[in-house]
Each structure stands twice: as structure tokens, then as C-alpha cells.
Amino acid sequence: MTTAAATAAREEKAQPSAMTAELFYEVLMAELTARSGDPGSGYALVLDAARRSRDAKLFQRAVEIALQARSGDAALAAARAWKESLPDSREARRFELQILIALNRIAETVEPLKAELAATPQVERPFLMALIARNYARATDKKLAASVVEQALAEELKSPATGGPAWTTIGRLRLAAGDAAGTLEAARKGEEIDPSADGPAMLALELVDPAQPEAETLVKRYLAGPKALPEMRIAYARVLVEGRRYTDASAELAALTAARPELPEPWLLLGSLQAQARQDAAAESSLKRYIAMADTQPDAEARGRGQTQAFLLLAQLAERRKDFVGAEHWLSRIDSTEDLVGAQTRRAALLARQGKLPQARELVRALPERTEEDKKQKFMAEVQLLRDAKQYQAAYDMLTQASSAKPEDTDLIYDKAMVAEKLNRLDEMERLLRRLIELKPDNQNAYNALGYSLADRKVRLEEARTLIKKAVQLAPEDPFIADSLGWVEFRLGNSDEAMRILEAAYKRRPDPEIGAHLGEVLWVKGERDRAMSIWKEVFLVDADNETLQETLKRLRVKL
């Protein structure tokens, strides 16, 4: 048994009580005094009894009384008296550390933290590092916290056994302090000591950004190693999805499903991306693989969410091929009351596509409204039913009524602008989008929608390009915003640049609208065979796409 473990065992071992009748009476009076509204006197009596008896529980009670009275200095005094009476007590030291951090007396924690590290067995130190990061992240002066912890962990930072977790701890504190460069440096140093350590890679994953390519390089090096955790690749894929790098995310998930086909979650994520990319056959296969093994997921909540998502996606795939019976079959398998709104909304969409719009609207209206979010989902679902049925005036009227009650709801403003465009109320659309930009200057969709509308109408093209470039700046990996930029370049007469941008966007996301635009650029440039090939590809994906149909009609092309 280690010295620390032996000490802990001695502390925990039952000792003969040192509680005399006099001490018992003093403690009783202390409790009564503290509870009757005089915590200061109660604290003094308990602390006196603790010192006389050297009883750890009484010291802890003194600390608790002081904390309840919001007297940090008194709590610290009790913790230090406890440590003085029982020098080997780790609990006393832990209380002292936590109180010092809460009081933001960070500089005083170096020695207690070093002592706690020294008393911790080597095998437990990685867990302690995580606790240190969590506790010190609460400090008001986060830069000082990172510096003090680095000073206390000086030996651990050099050790091959603890270097990875130690540098991860420093990195987490630097991240909390807003020091991205210092965080990346910590991740890099942790990786140098132990390339297979998970912590530095997880730290780098939080920094993945086009402006910091080194972070992603570190993550990729970790994933290329033989000990890389599957969960890390999944997390990396999620980061790529958040960055709208769908092709890269799909590649990571395809690699993971090939290497570890028994894991359910990657199949769900891959199926979602394949469905989004209109790779319907592959998506259906992946989603069915997930459903077949979903029961192996230990987390019941995650399993339920995953199954609901898979059923909804499979219903969507069936609906695309106009298999309404199949779509209803998948929707009927959703039994979660929490997902009732989503499932019934899809059922309503199925009814509307079969020409039963009144029944569809009634189904949505009949849904329960347990929360404000449910109410909003119901409203937006009914508006979408009207938009899909091309009943734009009815949708506009609903949005107008709702936005009069919530004039600064940016979702309502955006949707109303899009419906106004369909009604050819272009001045109203522009007014609404400019209002949205005023309320939410980082809303890339507002810049993109306004810029694309101007470009599509061949008006104020330089302004359109400025707006779309702002959207690109806010969402550089979004293929639909790239499509808008390619389209405005084409309208400006820059066909080569337009083709370069559109080809890259279509490669990332082979969507019918992007394909329609790329095909037109190719057609005008004289590459008509390639244009026809792309149009045929996207026609198979969605023959009813408005942009595709308008393009083919205007150019008098028959596929």
C-alpha cells in the first residue's frame, strides 16, 4: 500500500471517540446557536471543539458553517486549522484549495496543489489533472490560474507518464482564459511527450478552424495512430459537419464504419450526411445498419434520439421516391412523446404532397403545445406546408400576424422575406432582410439571400457580390453560399471564376440548384456535353427543382 493510501486508510479507520461530555455539550450548543441565526458564534464553538478533539468531522462542520454564512475567510481559517491539527489529511488540503480558488487567492494555491499531487498515486494523477482543470476554471483571474497551475505541475509536465494529461490541463485553463495560441501550444507539447494521448488531441479539436490549421493537423496525426479512439473520429466528423465540410465528414465516417462496423453511431451520422447529399440508396443502407444495431448503445437517451432521427430520415427518403406508404411505415415506428411534433409534422407533409392540404394543416394544428418551442414548431410547420403547396399569400398572412406580435424574431423576419420574394414583393423582401442584418449582423443567410436575389435579377451586381462575400466570410464552408458567389460572378461576366467556384461547391454538395447553375455556366462556355451530364445527374435527384426547371426552360433544353 502506498504512503498516501495508508494515510487515507488511517483517516478512514474508526477511531475511539474523543468526545467528552463537555465537548458534546459544546458541539450541541454550537449547532443550536448556528441554526438560531448566529452562525459566527456557532462556528467559533465548533472550531474550538474540533481543535480540542482533533476530529476531522468537526473541522469539516466548521468549514460548512462558515461557507453557509458566506464567510470565505472564516472557512479558510477552519480548513487551515484542520490541516495544522491533522497534517496528513487530504480532505483538509482539498478544502483549503477549493476555498482559495473561490476567494481568487490563486497565488496561494501553489504549495497545497503540489502537496496534493505528491500525495496522489501515479495511477490516479490523470484523473486529478481533470479535477484541477475543472476547479481552476472557476477562478476569476483565469490567466493567473493557468500560470499558477503550470508552476505547480512543473514536474508532471516533463514526465512521459503524466505529460499528456498535465499539458491538457494547462491547455484547458488557457482556453478558459481565451488564449487560443497558448492552448494550441499546450496541445502540441502534450502530443510531443505522448503522441497517443487523447487529451491533447481533444484539446486541439476544440480549436479546429480555418484560421488555425495546425490544430486540425494535430487531430489528424492522432487519428492516424493505432490507439486513436473511435469517439474522437466521431467528434472530429461532427466538427466538420458544423463547419459544413460535409465531404470531409463523410470520408471520416466511411473510414470509421469500414474499420469498426460494429459501432452504431457512425452509421447514423454517415446515413444523415448521405441523405443530405442525395445519395439515397447509400443513406438507406447506412440508416438500416444503424437501426439493426442501435440496441447495443448503452445510453438509452442517446439510443432513443438516434432511432427517432433514423426513422425520420428513412421516411424522408421514402417520400422522395413518392413511396408514401413506406414513409408512413417509418414514421409509425416513432413512439417517443418528445418527438411527437416532428413525426406528426412529417405525416402532415405526406398528406399535403398527396393533395390533402386541409387535412395536413388540421393535423399540425391538433398537435399539443407543451412548450413555447412546440408552439413555434407547429406554426413554422404550417407555414412550410403552405409554402410547399405554393400558397404564398396564405403563408405571408400567417407570418405577418405572427411578426406583429414578435417584431424582432429573426426567424419570422427571414421566412417572411423569403415568402415576400415568391409574391414578387421585392422591395418588402429587401426591407426585411436589411432589418434582419441590423438585428443580427452575423446572420450569413440574410446577406446571402439578399445578394443572391440581386444577382438573379441582374441588378446592383457589385452590391450583390459585396453582400455574398460577407456571407462567405461568415460561413466559408457553406456550399450554397459558394453557389451564390459563383452565380454573381457569372452575372458579372466572370465565367472562368464562376465555373471554378461552382465546380468546388458542386463537388462538396451535388445539390440540384448548384448543379443547375454550374450547368448553365458550362453551357454558355460551350461545354454543352458536360452541362447536359450534370443536369441529368441532378434531374435524377430532384426532377421538380424550381431552379433546374427554370434553367432548362429558359435555355430550351430537353434532357
N, C-alpha and C positions, 0 to 999 in steps of 0.2 A: 504494500500500500504506500502511495506517495505521501510525502510530508503534508501536503495540502489536504489530501483525502483523510489522513489520520487526524488532522486538526479538525476538519469538518465533522468527523465521526465523534471526536471527543465533545464537540459543541452540542451535537445532537443527542448524545447519550444521556439518559435520565440521571439527574444528579439529586442527591438528598436536598430537600428544600431548606433554604437558609432563612425562610420566612418565620420570624418570631412573632409572637402575639402583638408586640409593639409595632413591628413593620407591617403586619397585616392590617392593623388599625390605621396606620399612616396611609397605606395604599387605598384602603376603603374611603377614608376621608378625602384623599386626593381625587378619586373618581367622582364622589358626590359633589365636591367643590367644582370640578371641571364641568360637570353636567348641569350645574345650577347657574352657570353663567359667569364663572370666574376661572377661565382656563389658565390664566397666569399663575394663580395660587396652586391649582391642581397640578400643573406642570412642575412647579418647584418641589412639591411634596413627592411626586412620583420619581423625579430625578434624584432627590435625596435618598429615597428608598432604594433606587437602583444602584447608586454608588455604595451604599452600605451593604447591600446584599450581593453586589456584582452579578445581578440577574439580567440576562440578555433580554428577556421578555419585558422587564420593567423599563430598560433603556429604550426599547422599541416603542413602548407605550408613551414614554415621554416625548419621543420624536413625533409620534402621531398626534398627540395633543397640541404640540406646537404648530404642526402643519395645519391642523383643523382650525387653529386660531390665526392662520396666515402669518405666522411669525417665523420667517425663514432663518433669521439669526439664532433664535432660541432652538430651533430644530437642529441647526448645525452644531450648536454648543452641546446638545444632548448626544448627537452622533459622535462627536469627538470625545466626550466624556466616556462614552461606551467603548470607543476604540482604546482609550487610555487604560480603562479598567480591564478590558479583555483584548490585548494586543493582537491575538491570533484570530479574532472574529472577522470573517469575511463579510458578514452581514453588516457590521458596523461600518466597514470601509465602503461598502456599496451604498449605504445610506448617505455617508459623507459625500461621495462622488455625485450622487443624484442631486443632493441639496446644493452643492457648489455650482453645478451646472444650472439648476433652476434659478439660483441667485446671480447667474452670469459672472461668477468669480472663477472664470475658466483657468486663469493662470495658476491658481492654487491646486488644480487637479492633477498636475504632472506627477507628483510623488505618489499620491494614492493610486493613480492609474498604473504606475509602474509596479507598485506593490501588488495590486490585483493581478496583473499579468504574471508576475513571478509566482504567485500562489496558484495559478491555474495550470493544470496538467497540459502537456503539449497537445494531446489529442482533443482537448476542449477549446483550444485557443481560436480556431476558425469561427466557432460559434460565438465566442466572446467578442471577436472583431465585429461581427454583425450587430451585437448589442451596443458596442461602443459607437458605431456609426449612427444607430438609431437614437441613442441618448444624446450624443453631442450635436446632432442635427437640430435639436430643440433650442440650442443656445442662441441668444440674441445676436452676439457677435460671432457670426459663422466663420469668418476668415480667421479670427483668433482661435476658434475651436479646432479648425483644420491644422493650424500651426502647432498648437499645444499637443494634439494627438500625435502628430508626426514626430514631435520631440519625444513623447513617451514611448512610441513604438520603434524607436531608432534601431534596436537590436532585431526586432521581428522583421523589419523591412529588409534586412540583409540575409535573413535565413531562408534557405531553399524550402524548408518545411512550412514557413508562415509568410513568406514574402508576398505570395499571390493574394491571400486574404488581407494582409496588412496594407498593401498598396491599394487594394479595392476599398478598404475603409477610408484611407486618405482621399481617394478619388470621390467617394460618396460625399464626404464633407466639403470638398472643393466644389462639387457640383451644387450642393445646397447653398454654397456661398456665391454661386453664379460665375465661377471660374472655369469656363469650358476648356481653355488651353491647359490649365493645371490638371483638370480631370483627365484629359487625354494623355498627359504626361504620366500620371499615376497609372493609368491602364497600360501604357506602353512598358513602364518599369516592372509592373506586376507580371506582364507577359514574358519579359526578358528573364525573370527569375524562374518562372514556371509556365512554359508555353501551353500546357494542357489545363491550366487553372480556369475554372468557369468564371470567377468573379471579374477579372479584367475584361474579358470578352463581353460580359453582361453590361459592364460599365460603358464600354465603347459603343455598344448597341444603342444606348440612350443618347449618344452623340451623333449617330449617323445622320448626315446632312450633306448636300452637295457642296456646301462651303467648307466642310471638314472631311475630305476624302480619306484621310489617314485612319479615321475611326472605323470606316467600313472595311478598309484593308485589314485592320487588326481582327475584325469579326470574321472575315473570310479566311484568314490564316488559322484561326481557332477551329472553324468549321471543317477545314481541310485535314485537321488532325484526327488520329484514330480514336480519341477519347471524347470527341465532341458530343454533347448531349442532344438528343433529338428535340427536346424542348427549346433549345437555343435556335435551331434551324427554323422551327415553327415561329418563334418570336421574331426572328430576322425576316421571315416571309411576311409577317404582319406589319412590320415596319415598312417593308417595300410596298405593301398594299396601301398603307397610309400615305406614302409618297407617290401613289398612283403609278408605281412601276410594276404593272401587272405581269408583263412578260417575265421579268426577273423573278418575281414572286412565284409564278407558275413553275419556272425552271427549278427553283429551290425545293418546292413541294414535290415535283415529279422525281427529283433525286431522292428525296426522303422516302416517298412511297415505294420506290424501287428497292432501296436499301433496307427499309423497315416496313414491309407491307402489313404487318400485324398491328400497327398503330392506327387507331381510328381517326383521330383529329386531322392529320394531314390530308386524308381522303376528303373530308368535308370541306376544308379550305380550298383544296385543288378543284373540287367539283364546283364550288362557288365561283372561282375565277374562270373556269372553263365555260360555265353558264353565262357569265358576264361577257366573255369573248365570243359568244355564239357558237362554241364548239359543243353543240348539244349532245351528240352521241357520246363523246368522251365525258361530258359532265354527268350524264345519266349513269354511266358505268361507275364513275367515281363515287357519286352520291349513294348508289345502291351498295357499293362496297362498305361505305361508312355505316349505313343502316344495319348491314349484316353483322357488324362487329361493335356497334355502339354500346351494347350491354357490357362490354369489357371496360368501359370508362368507369373508374371508381367514384368520381364526383357525380352524384345523382343530379345536382342542379345543372352542371355543365352538360351532362348527358341529355337532360330534358330540352335544354335550349338548342343543342346540336340537332336532335331529332326533329324538332319543330322547324328549324332552318332547312334541313334536308327535305322534309315533306313539302314545304312551301316552294323550294326551288324545283323539285320534281313536278309539282303541279304547274309551275310556270313553264317548264319545258314541254309538258303535255299540251298546255294551252297554245303554245307557239305553233305546234303542228295540228292545231284545231281538234285535238283529242279531248273534248270537254268531259267525257265520261272518265277518262284516265285522270284528268286534273282533279275532278271531284273525289275520286278514289283516294288520292294522296291527301287532299285536304281533310277528308273524313278521319284520317288517322291522327290528326292533331287533337289531343284531349286535354291540353293544358288550358285552364281558365285564364291564365295570364296572357295567352296568345290568341284569345278568342277574337279580339278586334282584327288582328292580322288575317286570321283564317277566314272570317266572315267577309272581310273586305275582298279577298281573292275570290270567294264564292260570288260576291256581287259583280265583280269584273267578268266572271264567266257568264253570268246571266246577261249582262249588258252586251257582250260580244255575240250572244245568240239573239239579239234584238229585243231583250226583255229589260229595257232600261227602267221603267217604273217599278218593276219588282226588285231590281237591283238597288235602287235608291231606298226603297222601303226596307230592304234587308239591312242596309247600313244604318238607317235611322232607328231601327229596332234594337241596335246593339246597346248594352248597358254602358253607363258613364260612371265608372267608379272613381276616376280621377280626372283632373283637368286635361292631362295628356290624352286620355281616352276620348274626351270630348273633341279635342283638336284633331286627333286621328280620324274620327268619324267625319268631321267637317271636311278635312282635306280629301278623304276617300270619296265623298260625294262629289266634290268639285272635280276630282280626277275622272270620275265616271262621266260627268258632263263633257269634259274636255275630250275624252276618248271618243265620245259619241258626236263630237263636233257641235255640241250645243253651247257655243261660246258665250252667247248673251246670258243664258241662264247661269253659267259659271261666273261670269263677270258680276252679275247682280248679287250672287251669294257672297263673293269676295268683297264687293263694295259695302255690303251690310256689315260683314264681319270687321272690316278695317275701320269702319266708322267708330266701332266700339274700342278697337285697339289700333290707333293710327300709327304707332311706332313698331308694330310687329313686322319685322323684316321679312319673315316667310310669306306673310299675306301680301306685302308690297311686291315682292318678286313675282309671286304667282299671278297677281292682278296685272302686272306689267306684261307677262307672257300671254295672258288671255287678251289684253288690250291690243297686242300686236296681231293676234288672229282676227280681231274685229276691224283691223286696219286703222285703229286709233293710235297712230304712230306718235303724235305729239304727247298723248297721255302716257304711252309706254315710256317715252324718253323722260318725261317728268318724274314718273315713278322710279325709274332706275337711278336717276340722279339723286332723288330723295334717299334711296337705299344706300347709295355711295356716301351720302352725307352722314347717315346714321351709322353706317358700318363700313368705314374706309378700307377694311381688309377683306371685303367680300368679292372674291375673284369672279363669281358668277355674274354680278351686276356689271362689271367692266366688260366682261366677255360678251354678255347678251347685247349690251348697247353697241359695242364695237362691231359685232357680227351683223346686227341689223343694219347699221350704216353701210357696211361693206356689201351686204347682199343687195342693198338698194342702189349701190354705186353713188353714194352721196358722202361728202366730207370724209374722203378716204384717208387723208393724213390724220385726222382726228380719230378715225376708226382704228388705225394702226396704233396710235398712242394708247388708246383705251385697252386694246387687246394685249399690247406689250406689258401694260401694268398688270393685267390678269396673268400673263405668263410669269412675271416676276413673283406674283403671289403663289402661283401653283405651277412651277416649271415642268413637272412631270405629267400634267394633265393632257392626254391626247386630244380631247375635244377642244381645249383652248388652243393647242397647237394647230388643230384643224382650222380654227378661226383665223389664226395668224397666216397660215398658208393661203386661205381664201382671200384675205385682204391684200396680200402680196400679188396674187393673181389679178385681182381687180385693178391694182396699180400698174399692171403690165410687167411685173417681175416673174415671168413664168418659170424660169430656172429655179429661183429661190422658192417659189411656191411649191414646185414639184419636190424639192429636197425636203421641205418641212412636212408636206403631206405624206410623202412616202414613209418618213420616220414615224409619223403619227399612225398611219395605217398598219405599219409593222407592229407597233405597240398595241394597237386596238383595231382589229379589222371590222369596224363598225360600218353599217350601210351608208350613213351620212358622210363619213370621212371618205369611204370608197367612191361615193358619187362625186365628190369634189375632186379627188385625185384623178378619177376617170376623165372628168371634163378638162382638166389641165393637160393630161396626156392627149386627149382628142384634139385640142387646139394646137398642140405642138406637133401634131401629125403622127403620133404613136397610137394609131387607132386600134391596132390588134391588142395592145396591152390594155388600152382603155376598155375595150369590149370584154376582155378577160376579167378585169376587176369588177366591172358592172355585173357580169354573170355570177361572180362569186358572191357579191353582196345581195343580188336578187334571190339567190337560194336561201340566204339567211333571213331576209325580210322583204318580200316582194311588194309589200304595201307601204314601204317607207316613203314619206312625202317628198323628201329632198331627192331621192333617187327617181321617183316617178316624174317629178317636175323637170329634172335634168334630162331624162330620156325624151320626154315630150318636147321640150324646148329645142333640143338638138335633132329631133326627128329620127331617133334611133330606135330600132326594134331588135330585141335580144332573141 
